[in-house]
Amino acid sequence: MQVSLTKRLSIMFMLAVVGVLAVAGLSFRQLTLHHFEEVDRQILEEKMTAAEQILRTAGQGGSFNAAFPELKALLGGHQDLYVVIEDPSG
């Protein structure tokens, strides 16, 4: 049974479109995941730098109790973010 030229061209065009859309979708997904990982990493680095500065200031004459509200404001608004602060003796 011979398939007409129109049907064959339509099927080839459809397969080409499906292939291009699949590759575009997978590429978009990977690029999106990479972008959000980079944004998360950047935010965490900024939080770490700010927390280090707050703790450095508290260690130079201030007290940790005075720095606690500032640390809580900086780090408290993120669920699934846990912070452990240790003094030099552990």
N, C-alpha and C positions, 0 to 999 in steps of 0.2 A: 504494500500500500504506500503510495507516494504522498508525501505531505507537501502542500503547496508552498511556493516561495514566500508568500506573505506570512504564513504561519511560522515558517522557519525563521524568518527575519524578526518576527514579533517575539518569538521565544528567545532568540539570541539577544535581542535588545533588552528583554525583561531580565535575563540572567546577568547581563552586563550592569544594568541598573541595580539589581540586588547586590551584586558583588561590590560595586562602588559604594553603595549605602552601608554595607556591612563594614567595609574597611574604614569609611569615614566615621561610623559610629564607634568602632573599637578605638580608633585613633583619638577621637574626642574624649572617650572615657579615660584613656590612659593619660592624656594631657591634663584633664580635669583633676584626676587623682594626684598627679605630680604637682600641679599648681597648689592644691589645698595642703599637701604635705609641706611645701615650701612656705606657705603662709603660716601654718601652724608652727613650723620650726622658727620662723622669724619672730612670731609673737612670744614664744617661749624664751628665746634668747633675750628679747627686750625685757621680759618679766624678770629673768635671772639677773640681768645687769642692774635693773632698778632695785631688786631685792638686795643684791650685794652692796649697792650704794647705801641703802637704808641701814643695813647691818654694819657697814663700815662706819657710818656716822654714829650709830648707837655705841659702837665699840670705842670711839674716840672721846668718850666723856659722857655720852648719853647713857640711857639704860635701855635694856631690851624691853622692859615693860612700857616705856614711852614709845618705842618703835613698833610695838605690837599692833596698835590700831592702824598704823600706816601700812604695815605688811598685810594685815587682814583686808584692808581696802584694795590693795594691789592684787592680792592672790585669791581673795575670797569669792569672787564672782564667777569662778569656773568650776563646773562640776567635773568630776573625775580628775581633778588636779590635786595631788597630795604633796605637801612640802614637809620635809624633815630638816630642822635646823639644829646643828650640833655645835657645841663649843669645842675649843681645842682639845679638851680632855675626853671628848667623845660623848 
